[in-house]
Every structure is written in C-alpha cells, then in structure tokens.
Amino acid sequence: MKRILVTGGDGQVGQAMKALGSISETELVFPTRQDFDLSDAEKMRSMLFSNVWHCVINLAAYTAVDKAEDNTSEAFLINRDGPAKLAQLTANLGIPLVHVSTDYVFSGDLDRPYIETDVTGPINVYGLSKEAGEREVRTHNPNHAIIRASWVVSPYRSNFIKTMIRLSANQSVLRVVSDQIGAPTSARELAAALVHITTELISSKDAQRGTFHFCNSGYVSWADIAGHIMEILTEYGRPASRIERISTSEYPTPARRPKNSCLNTQAISEAFHINPKDGRDAVRLIVSEIIQGEFQ
C-alpha cells in the first residue's frame, strides 16, 4: 500500500481529490491544517518523519489574489517558504513532491499559449510568490513534478462558476471581462491527473520529472465562460443574466491579471498520457451538479 500525504485538503482540488474514492493500492491522507501547516516547519517535520510516506502532494496555497497585494509576507510565507521546507523534507526522505502552481507565474504578454520553458514574469504578488515557490521546489528536491493550472473551477468552495450562478439569481445584467483569455481547469480532472502523476513518480524512476501544464482544452475569455453558464442555467429553467462584455480596464482590481493565461498541455500529454477534456463540457458538468444540489 502506497501512502500519500496531501496538503490543502479543504480547497477545491483537495475536496475533489477526496471525492475520487478509493484508489487501488493507494492511501491518500489529508491532515488538517492544525496537524500540518506550511507556515510551521516543526509540524511538517513531525508529521513527515513520524510516518511512512511514498509521496507528498502539495495543494496548500495562499490563493487570495487581490488580498495578497496587501499581505505580501503571508503570501510568501505560504507560497514560497512552505514549499521550500516541504521540498527539503521530502528530499531528505527520498520521496517525490508533487506541487501545484499557477498560470499567474506568467506576465500574459505572449500571443500564444505558454509552454513550460517560457520565461516567467509575474505581474502581481500572488504570481511572484508562486513563482518563488516553484524555484524553491526545483532547488531543494529534484524528484518533483510542478503542475501549473489555470482558472480552477468546481462545485466546491468559492470560484467563478459559483459566483456567476449566485449573482444571476438577482441581477439581470452581469459585466464580465472579455479580454483575459485562458482555459478553465476542472478541479476534479486536475485531482485525477495529480494522483496519476504521483503514482507514476512512485512506481518508476524513468517517469519524467519537472514542470507541466494542465487545464481543460479550448481557450476562452471569462465572458465566454459566463455566457456558457447562463445558457446552461436557461436550459434548467433557472434565472440567467445577460452578459455584458467589458475590458479589464473597466473592471479594476487591486491585483493585475495576465491578459493571456493560455497554457499548452502537450508536455503532460506526452509524459503521462493525460489528455484534458473540453472546457465547455467540464463547465456544464459542474453547473449541473450545483443546480441539482449535489454540492453546497
């Protein structure tokens, strides 16, 4: 039986990973933040060295993008310093570390989807802290897989889909940015991909290590996704707003966002035979689950 420690189990991807159910010859362990905290090196050491682990999947992160602009120290503590210590500890144990990162490590200035070797250039504190975390993981544990994802959505926690459904209940018009382009990432599909990659790293020394991109296929804008959500709500007879497409400049936020968040997923497909599904289908499934009351 392979035992995998998973941090950040209460987040979107963590909840989705818990919902995957039993995995053959694999036990996923989700410690609470009280027992395993990225800001507490001694708690991490105690948990890791008092049990037998075959890999760690790090889902924990400071993800409040706008709040990070005023909470730089906390963002770097969780997104850089925590992964640095985790990489050191897993390296000492001789086990792989699978670490989730973000499209926000890029500036968004390219006119094509980003590949893993493109130069990074974060334009907000959150992106800077996540990029720093990536560098720490690479430095301290060569036996790693860093998975960058974009625009994570699910029936869990707060995310764009749930916000659109909530707002559409009592607003006839929603103004949504149309000049930021990327792709949604289903938390469920990302969770499954992470488990698959983890088992490959555990079982094969020949499995590729390094940095990979994962998101659903089909590049769209936030306004495109919002429009698709409204179409699905209409099909279910639920209130649906009219989407007014606006520019980023018309919706100012404390943190700047990349205009281009498109991630090329060819590398993860070739290395692990993972082929992300169509983003529209992923969004439809999530909206349907929320409407049918399967998740809160």
RODO-2510 file (C-alpha; in nm, 4 decimals, decimal comma):
residues 296
     n   res          X          Y          Z
     1     m     0,0000     0,0000     0,0000
     2     k     0,1384     0,3388    -0,1056
     3     r     0,0693     0,6224     0,1419
     4     i     0,0467     0,9745     0,0015
     5     l     0,0202     1,2838     0,2180
     6     v    -0,1964     1,5569     0,0640
     7     t    -0,1815     1,9129     0,1967
     8     g    -0,4611     2,1652     0,1464
     9     g    -0,7376     1,9075     0,1546
    10     d    -1,0077     2,1645     0,2240
    11     g    -0,9543     2,3563    -0,1011
    12     q    -1,1216     2,2966    -0,4356
    13     v    -0,8717     2,0409    -0,5612
    14     g    -0,8426     1,8770    -0,2199
    15     q    -1,2190     1,8323    -0,1966
    16     a    -1,2246     1,6923    -0,5491
    17     m    -0,9430     1,4535    -0,4632
    18     k    -1,1331     1,3288    -0,1584
    19     a    -1,4328     1,2650    -0,3839
    20     l    -1,2316     1,0421    -0,6191
    21     g    -1,2994     0,7475    -0,3910
    22     s    -1,0723     0,4511    -0,3306
    23     i    -0,7602     0,4170    -0,5421
    24     s    -0,6030     0,0770    -0,5977
    25     e    -0,3203     0,0059    -0,3523
    26     t    -0,3022     0,3747    -0,2597
    27     e    -0,3999     0,5570     0,0575
    28     l    -0,4457     0,9334     0,0425
    29     v    -0,4057     1,1030     0,3799
    30     f    -0,5442     1,4562     0,4280
    31     p    -0,4126     1,6100     0,7512
    32     t    -0,5881     1,9145     0,8906
    33     r    -0,4074     2,2472     0,8925
    34     q    -0,3844     2,2085     1,2692
    35     d    -0,1716     1,8960     1,2171
    36     f     0,0200     2,0062     0,9072
    37     d     0,0735     2,3747     0,8417
    38     l     0,3038     2,5111     0,5707
    39     s     0,3860     2,8028     0,8000
    40     d     0,5032     2,5676     1,0771
    41     a     0,8208     2,3791     0,9878
    42     e     0,8158     2,1701     1,3058
    43     k     0,4630     2,0450     1,2424
    44     m     0,5640     1,9452     0,8898
    45     r     0,8748     1,7672     1,0132
    46     s     0,6842     1,5849     1,2865
    47     m     0,4161     1,4573     1,0506
    48     l     0,6565     1,3551     0,7761
    49     f     0,9127     1,1805     0,9949
    50     s     0,6687     1,0012     1,2262
    51     n     0,5055     0,8036     0,9450
    52     v     0,5973     0,6206     0,6263
    53     w     0,5146     0,8196     0,3144
    54     h     0,5774     0,7472    -0,0522
    55     c     0,4989     1,0970    -0,1860
    56     v     0,3580     1,4356    -0,0883
    57     i     0,1057     1,6283    -0,2994
    58     n     0,1069     1,9964    -0,2066
    59     l    -0,2266     2,1646    -0,2729
    60     a    -0,1966     2,4175     0,0080
    61     a    -0,1511     2,7776    -0,1014
    62     y    -0,2380     3,1375    -0,0328
    63     t    -0,4794     3,1989    -0,3203
    64     a    -0,6479     3,5309    -0,2352
    65     v    -0,5032     3,7123    -0,5353
    66     d    -0,6247     4,0628    -0,4519
    67     k    -0,5645     4,0371    -0,0774
    68     a    -0,2077     3,9239    -0,1454
    69     e    -0,1267     4,2761    -0,2648
    70     d    -0,1585     4,3950     0,0967
    71     n    -0,0494     4,0699     0,2611
    72     t     0,2805     4,0081     0,0860
    73     s     0,4529     3,8489     0,3845
    74     e     0,1756     3,5948     0,4389
    75     a     0,1564     3,5095     0,0685
    76     f     0,5306     3,4432     0,0512
    77     l     0,5273     3,2531     0,3807
    78     i     0,2723     3,0041     0,2449
    79     n     0,3594     3,0026    -0,1256
    80     r     0,7395     3,0218    -0,1088
    81     d     0,8722     2,9360     0,2359
    82     g     0,6321     2,6471     0,2980
    83     p     0,7110     2,4674    -0,0291
    84     a     1,0829     2,5317     0,0286
    85     k     1,0744     2,3488     0,3617
    86     l     0,8474     2,0794     0,2215
    87     a     1,0901     2,0212    -0,0666
    88     q     1,3802     1,9928     0,1757
    89     l     1,1960     1,7453     0,3973
    90     t     1,0761     1,5258     0,1112
    91     a     1,4264     1,5263    -0,0363
    92     n     1,5645     1,4120     0,2994
    93     l     1,3112     1,1301     0,2988
    94     g     1,3956     1,0392    -0,0619
    95     i     1,0366     1,0754    -0,1836
    96     p     0,8858     1,2821    -0,4668
    97     l     0,6980     1,6077    -0,4205
    98     v     0,4068     1,6995    -0,6478
    99     h     0,3409     2,0727    -0,6239
   100     v     0,0534     2,2709    -0,7767
   101     s     0,1274     2,6134    -0,9246
   102     t    -0,0488     2,8642    -1,1476
   103     d    -0,0676     3,0413    -1,4818
   104     y    -0,0087     3,3640    -1,2874
   105     v     0,3662     3,2982    -1,2911
   106     f     0,3497     3,4415    -1,6462
   107     s     0,3035     3,8041    -1,7471
   108     g     0,0373     3,7258    -2,0072
   109     d     0,2176     3,9229    -2,2771
   110     l     0,2736     3,6375    -2,5244
   111     d     0,0430     3,5964    -2,8242
   112     r     0,0351     3,2154    -2,7992
   113     p    -0,0258     2,9545    -2,5276
   114     y     0,2567     2,9314    -2,2778
   115     i     0,4839     2,6270    -2,2725
   116     e     0,6677     2,5129    -1,9641
   117     t     1,0037     2,6602    -2,0657
   118     d     0,8758     3,0104    -2,1401
   119     v     1,0243     3,2871    -1,9295
   120     t     0,8105     3,3719    -1,6295
   121     g     0,7243     3,7278    -1,5313
   122     p     0,4524     3,7615    -1,2683
   123     i     0,2634     4,0910    -1,2544
   124     n     0,1096     4,0546    -0,9073
   125     v     0,2184     3,9474    -0,5590
   126     y     0,0357     3,6150    -0,5774
   127     g     0,2151     3,5236    -0,9004
   128     l     0,5500     3,6352    -0,7603
   129     s     0,5028     3,4205    -0,4504
   130     k     0,4015     3,1150    -0,6536
   131     e     0,6956     3,1585    -0,8908
   132     a     0,9267     3,1791    -0,5907
   133     g     0,7721     2,8580    -0,4572
   134     e     0,8409     2,6823    -0,7851
   135     r     1,2073     2,7842    -0,7701
   136     e     1,2382     2,6539    -0,4148
   137     v     1,0893     2,3178    -0,5092
   138     r     1,3282     2,2818    -0,8038
   139     t     1,6246     2,3811    -0,5893
   140     h     1,5623     2,1512    -0,2934
   141     n     1,4066     1,8366    -0,4395
   142     p     1,4915     1,7323    -0,7976
   143     n     1,2427     1,4469    -0,7585
   144     h     0,9412     1,6669    -0,8237
   145     a     0,6541     1,7455    -1,0557
   146     i     0,5260     2,1022    -1,0636
   147     i     0,1807     2,1266    -1,2200
   148     r     0,0634     2,4687    -1,3326
   149     a    -0,3134     2,5087    -1,3655
   150     s    -0,5365     2,7981    -1,4680
   151     w    -0,8820     2,9199    -1,3628
   152     v    -0,9718     2,6301    -1,1322
   153     v    -1,3470     2,5652    -1,1048
   154     s    -1,5576     2,3078    -0,9235
   155     p    -1,8741     2,2617    -0,7169
   156     y    -1,6623     2,3322    -0,4085
   157     r    -1,5602     2,6491    -0,2267
   158     s    -1,5623     2,9873    -0,3984
   159     n    -1,4896     3,0095    -0,7694
   160     f    -1,6064     3,1809    -1,0862
   161     i    -1,8842     2,9348    -1,1715
   162     k    -2,0418     2,9533    -0,8269
   163     t    -2,0174     3,3312    -0,8287
   164     m    -2,1929     3,3569    -1,1657
   165     i    -2,4745     3,1263    -1,0529
   166     r    -2,5207     3,3215    -0,7296
   167     l    -2,5240     3,6621    -0,8981
   168     s    -2,7567     3,5525    -1,1768
   169     a    -3,0293     3,4811    -0,9228
   170     n    -3,0987     3,8524    -0,8738
   171     q    -2,9059     4,0525    -1,1330
   172     s    -3,0387     4,0914    -1,4866
   173     v    -2,7022     4,2016    -1,6284
   174     l    -2,3521     4,0884    -1,5339
   175     r    -2,0467     4,2772    -1,6602
   176     v    -1,7679     4,0265    -1,7270
   177     v    -1,4168     4,0787    -1,8597
   178     s    -1,3695     3,9605    -2,2185
   179     d    -1,0047     4,0454    -2,2876
   180     q    -0,8447     3,7984    -2,0448
   181     i    -0,8045     3,4666    -2,2279
   182     g    -0,7327     3,1274    -2,0776
   183     a    -0,8966     2,7948    -2,0026
   184     p    -1,0933     2,6604    -1,7086
   185     t    -0,9417     2,3773    -1,5083
   186     s    -1,1831     2,1262    -1,3579
   187     a    -1,0679     2,0580    -1,0022
   188     r    -1,1902     1,7017    -1,0409
   189     e    -0,9845     1,6396    -1,3542
   190     l    -0,6810     1,8102    -1,2030
   191     a    -0,7116     1,5948    -0,8908
   192     a    -0,7248     1,2784    -1,1009
   193     a    -0,4238     1,3936    -1,3034
   194     l    -0,2244     1,4650    -0,9873
   195     v    -0,2946     1,1206    -0,8464
   196     h    -0,1969     0,9601    -1,1772
   197     i     0,1288     1,1550    -1,1935
   198     t     0,2053     1,0739    -0,8306
   199     t     0,1656     0,7007    -0,8830
   200     e     0,3916     0,7216    -1,1871
   201     l     0,6633     0,9023    -0,9910
   202     i     0,6404     0,6493    -0,7100
   203     s     0,6487     0,3433    -0,9318
   204     s     0,9010     0,4443    -1,1967
   205     k     1,2389     0,6135    -1,1780
   206     d     1,2019     0,6715    -1,5525
   207     a     0,8848     0,8796    -1,5132
   208     q     0,9512     1,2360    -1,6180
   209     r     1,0173     1,4944    -1,3507
   210     g     0,9872     1,8694    -1,3968
   211     t     0,7209     2,1271    -1,4743
   212     f     0,3973     2,0577    -1,6613
   213     h     0,0806     2,2458    -1,7568
   214     f    -0,2726     2,1188    -1,7020
   215     c    -0,6037     2,2824    -1,7938
   216     n    -0,9119     2,1863    -1,9893
   217     s    -0,8989     2,2305    -2,3657
   218     g    -1,0384     2,5305    -2,5514
   219     y    -0,9188     2,8839    -2,4876
   220     v    -1,1909     3,1285    -2,3902
   221     s    -1,2487     3,4545    -2,2029
   222     w    -1,4181     3,4952    -1,8668
   223     a    -1,7133     3,6435    -2,0536
   224     d    -1,7304     3,3349    -2,2773
   225     i    -1,7476     3,1078    -1,9722
   226     a    -2,0117     3,3296    -1,8138
   227     g    -2,2214     3,3128    -2,1297
   228     h    -2,1975     2,9360    -2,1356
   229     i    -2,3052     2,9193    -1,7710
   230     m    -2,6097     3,1339    -1,8492
   231     e    -2,7048     2,9056    -2,1385
   232     i    -2,6978     2,6054    -1,9053
   233     l    -2,8998     2,7874    -1,6383
   234     t    -3,1619     2,8711    -1,9001
   235     e    -3,1836     2,5062    -2,0012
   236     y    -3,2595     2,4200    -1,6391
   237     g    -3,5205     2,6924    -1,6105
   238     r    -3,3081     2,8910    -1,3665
   239     p    -3,2585     3,2696    -1,3607
   240     a    -2,9933     3,3758    -1,6092
   241     s    -2,8351     3,7146    -1,6576
   242     r    -2,7402     3,8875    -1,9786
   243     i    -2,3609     3,9042    -2,0061
   244     e    -2,2144     4,2434    -2,0898
   245     r    -1,8631     4,2034    -2,2238
   246     i    -1,6205     4,4590    -2,0811
   247     s    -1,2478     4,5264    -2,0868
   248     t    -1,0064     4,4718    -1,7983
   249     s    -0,9724     4,8487    -1,7637
   250     e    -1,3466     4,8696    -1,6932
   251     y    -1,3155     4,6263    -1,4015
   252     p    -1,0183     4,7441    -1,1926
   253     t    -0,8881     4,5118    -0,9210
   254     p    -0,6095     4,5526    -0,6642
   255     a    -0,4013     4,2878    -0,8420
   256     r    -0,3311     4,2968    -1,2138
   257     r    -0,4296     3,9851    -1,4112
   258     p    -0,2479     3,8381    -1,7138
   259     k    -0,4282     3,9075    -2,0410
   260     n    -0,3092     3,5687    -2,1719
   261     s    -0,3430     3,2747    -1,9319
   262     c    -0,3453     3,0078    -2,2025
   263     l    -0,1367     2,7021    -2,1117
   264     n    -0,0087     2,4488    -2,3641
   265     t    -0,0701     2,0954    -2,2316
   266     q     0,1283     1,8942    -2,4876
   267     a     0,4073     1,8103    -2,2415
   268     i     0,1813     1,6495    -1,9821
   269     s     0,0079     1,4535    -2,2560
   270     e     0,3360     1,3156    -2,3879
   271     a     0,4887     1,2457    -2,0464
   272     f     0,1883     1,0930    -1,8677
   273     h    -0,0704     1,0273    -2,1426
   274     i    -0,3040     1,2780    -1,9792
   275     n    -0,5373     1,4463    -2,2263
   276     p    -0,7575     1,7161    -2,0683
   277     k    -1,1218     1,7207    -2,1696
   278     d    -1,3099     2,0050    -2,3370
   279     g    -1,3601     2,3006    -2,1054
   280     r    -1,7217     2,3590    -2,2065
   281     d    -1,8075     2,0032    -2,1065
   282     a    -1,6284     2,0472    -1,7734
   283     v    -1,8200     2,3677    -1,7005
   284     r    -2,1518     2,2059    -1,7962
   285     l    -2,0949     1,9154    -1,5579
   286     i    -2,0072     2,1467    -1,2689
   287     v    -2,3063     2,3750    -1,3263
   288     s    -2,5363     2,0731    -1,3481
   289     e    -2,4050     1,9322    -1,0224
   290     i    -2,4527     2,2618    -0,8419
   291     i    -2,8063     2,3087    -0,9758
   292     q    -2,9058     1,9566    -0,8822
   293     g    -2,7962     2,0238    -0,5276
   294     e    -2,5294     1,7578    -0,5127
   295     f    -2,2856     2,0069    -0,3607
   296     q    -2,3102     2,3073    -0,1330
***
